Amino acid sequence: ALETLVRSGAMDPLDLNANRARMLGALDTVLQAAEQSQRDRESGQVGLFGGMDDTQTTVSVEIPDAPVWPELQQLQAEKEALGLFLTGHPALVHRPDTKRFTSAELGRLGTLVPTGDGQRRGRGVEMALSGLICAIRRANRRLFITIEDHTGRMDVALFDEAFSLYADLLNKDEMIVVEGKVSVDDFNGGFRMTASKVMSLAEAKGRFARGVRIAVQGPCPDLVEELNAAFAPYRAGVGRVYLSYRNPRARAKLQLGDEWRINPCEELVAALGDLPGVTEAALVY
C-alpha cells in the first residue's frame, strides 16, 4: 500500500524534492525504525531513537539519496498505481520531437479537417499523427486502435495489407506515429483515420531526424576519442553532427565534417548523454 502511495505521488509533500525514487528506496528503513519505536513504547523503554514522551516519539532516519525518476518513468508509475497519468502525459514528453514531423495534436484536428458537407470532406486529409495506444479491437482482417495524446483521442483503422504489415507494432501503451487519411467520424462526432503506414516512435525519430546536437562543458581532453567510440556503431549515415563546446576561457559551435556523418537515432542520443562532459544530446530535425 505504501509503495502504491509513493508511486501515485500521494507522498510527494513528504520529500522536499518530491523524489519518489528516494522515498521508495527508504521504505524498508523507515518501517523498521517505526516498528522499533513502537516496540520501545510498548515495553516502556527509551530506545535508540526514542524520547521520554509516551504520547509522541520522534524518529530520525538517515535516508540515502537516489536520482530522481525520469518523467516517463514517473508517469508510468502513476499509470500502474492509479490507472491514469496524473501529472502529465507521455505524448507531451515527446512533443518537442513529434511536433517536427506530425501534422497536429489530436485535439486540434478541427482546424485542418473539413467538417461541413462537400466532396473534400469525403476524401479525407492526408496527415501524420502521433499518440499512445490506449485500446485495440480486432475484427477479422481489420484492426481498430484508439490513440491518445495530452489533447484528445482518435480511432485509427488498419485494413488488409496495413494490418499484416504493422500488427506487430500495435501494442497497448506504446507510442506510435501513423500516416493516413483523416476524416470526420459521424458516429462519435470526432475524427478517425484510415492508416496507410505505422511507425514506432523511435523509427519515426530516426526517419525524420537530420542529425544530432551535442553540448559539451570542457575541458575534455579525451573528447574526440570518446565521440569516435560512441559514433562507431552508427557510422555511414546521412545525419550531421552539431557540436557546441565551452570551457572557462572560450566557446564555439561546430558542424563536424562528412567523415563524422551518422545514423541519427534515440540509442545514439542516449549513448552520447552518458559521456563525461556532455551536458545535452538531442536529435535535430
N, C-alpha and C positions, 0 to 999 in steps of 0.2 A: 504493500500500500504506500509506503514512504517513497519507494523508487518511482511509482507512478506519479505521485505528487511532485517529485522533483522534475521528472521528465515533462510534465504538463506545464511547468512554470509556476505552479501554485506556491512554491517555496522561494521564489526569486527574491522577495524582500529580506530573507534571512542572510543573504550574502551581499556585500557591498557592491560587487560587480555582477550580481545575478549569474554567477559562474556555476552552471548546473553540473558540469563535469566535476568540479571540486566538491560540491555538495554530495553528489552520488558516490564519489570515492571515499568520503568521510563517514558515510552512514554506519558502517560497522564499528568504527572507533567511537562515534558519538553514542551509539546504542549501548556499547559495552560500558562506557563511562556512566551513562544514565542508570543502567542496571546496577552497577556497583554502588552508586549513590543511593539508590533505592534500598539496597540490602543494608547499607550502613545506617540509614534512618530507621529501618525496621528493627535492627539489632540494638539501636541506641548508641552506636559508636560514631566517632568522628573519623571518617576515612581520609584518604589522601587528598581528595578534592572537596571534602565536606566542610560545613561550618557548624556553629553552635546552635543556630536557629532551627528548631524542629519543623517549622512550617515552610521554610524556603531554604534551599541549598543551591549555591552557585557552583556550577561545574565548569572548569576551564580545560579545554581540549586543544591540543596542537593539531591543526589541520594542514596537511601538505598541499601545496599549490598544484594546479593542473591547468593545462592550456584550455582556453575557452573553446567550446564546440564550434566548428564552422556553422554558418547559418543553415545550410542544407541539412546537416546532422541534427541541429536543434529542431528544425521544422518536422523532420521525420519522427523524432522522439515525441513531439506533440501529437502527431497523427496516430502513432501507436498507442499513446496514453488516452487520447480524447476522441479519436475517430475523425479529427479535423485539424487543419492547420490554423493555429491561433494567432501567432504574431506576424505572419507573412504568408508567402506562397512561393513554391519553387520556381514558378514561371517568372515571378518578379525578380528573383535572384539572378536568373539567366537573361533578363530583359536587356541589359547592356549589349549582349551579343545578338539575341534574336531580333532586336529591332533593326539590325543591319541587313537582314535577309528575309524578313517576313513583311506581309502587306499591311497588317493592322493587328491590334489586340482584339480579342473575341468580342468584347463588349462594345466595340466601336465599328462594327461592320455596317451599321445602318448608314454611315456616311459614304460607303463605297458600293454597296449592293442595291440595285433598283428595287423598290418595294411597291411601286404602283403597277397598274396594268400596262401591258405592252410586250412587244417581241423581245426587247432586251432583257426584261425580267425572266422570261422563259429560258433564254440561253444560259444564264448564269454568268458569273465573272470569274476569270482565272485568277487565283490567289495562292499565296504560300502563307500558311498559318502554323503556329506552334502552340502546344498545350500539353497538359498532363492527362494521361488516360485515366478516367475515373469509372468507366463502365464499358463492358464488352458484351455484345449479343451476337450469336451465330444463328444463321438460318440457311440451311442447305449450302450452296456455294457462295453465299453472301455473308459479309461480316459488317456489323454496325458497331461503332465505338462512339463514346462521348468523351470529348476532350474539354479541359477547363484551364483557364488562367486566372489571374487575380481580378479580372474584369467581367468574366462571364463563361458560358458553356456553349458548346455546339456539337451536333451529331454529325458523324462522318460515315459514309457508306463506301465499302470496297466490294466490287463485283468481279467475278470471274478471274481474269488474269491478275489484277491488282491483289485480289485475295490470296492467290497462290504465291505471288512474289513476296509479299510483305507480311504474311501472317505471323512469322516468327519474331517480328519486331514489335508486335502489338501485345504488350503485357501491362496489366494494371499498375498504376503508379509510376509509369515510365514517361519521361518527356520525349515527345516526337515532333517532327516537322512534316506537315502534309501539304501537297500541292494538288490542286484540282479546281473544279468549278463550284462556286458558292452561289446559292440562290435562296429565296425566301422559303421557309418551311411553313406551309399553311396550316399544318396540324398543331404546332405549338406556338406559332406566332413569331418565332425566331428565325434562325438561318441554319442551313445544312450544306454539307459539301459532298460531292461525289469525287473521291480521291483517285488520282492517276499515279501518284508517287508518294512514298512514305520513306522518311529517313530518321534514324536515331538522331538525337540532338548532337552527339559527338560527330557523327558523319556529316551533318549539315554544317557544323562549325568548320570542319576540315575542308569541306567543299567550297565554302564561300570566303574563307579567310585568305588574305593575300600575303600574310607574313606574321611575324611575332615582334613584339616590342618588349625590350628588357631595360630596366632601370638598375644601375649598379652604383653603390656607395663605396668608393675606394678609400685607401689604397688596396688593390687586389693584385698582388704580383703574379699570381697563377691564373689570372682571368682567362687568357687565351687558351691555355691547355684545358681548363675546366669547361669552357664553352665548346671547344672542339670535341671533347669526350661526350658532352650532353647531346650535341647535334649528330653524332656519328650514326645512330640508328635511323635518322630522319633525313639523310642526305639525298641529293639528286632530285630535289623537288623544284617547284617554281616559286616558292614563297621567299620573300625578302626578310632580312633581319635588321631591325632598327634598334640601335643601342644608345641609351642615354647614360653618360658616365659623369660622375662628380667626385671630387675629393676636396680636402680642406683648401686647396690652392686654386682649383680651376674646375670647369665643367665643359662638356662637349656632347654634341648629338651627331651620331654617325649612322650612315646606311652602309652595311657591310657589302663587300663585293660579290660578284657572281659565284665565286668559289664557296661562298657560305650559304647558298640557296638551300632551302629545306622544305619538307612537307609539314606545313603548319597543322597542329592538332592539339587537343587538350592534354594528351600524355606528355608532349614536349613541353608545354607550358608548366605542367606540374614538376617535371624534372628540372627545369630552369629555376623555378621558385625555390628549390632546395639548395641551390648553390650558395656558398658563402659570399656575402656582399650584395646579392641580388635582392633588391627591395620590392620589385614588382616585375611580373611577367604576364603578358596578356596577348591574345590574338589581335591582329589588325585586319580590318575589313576595307 
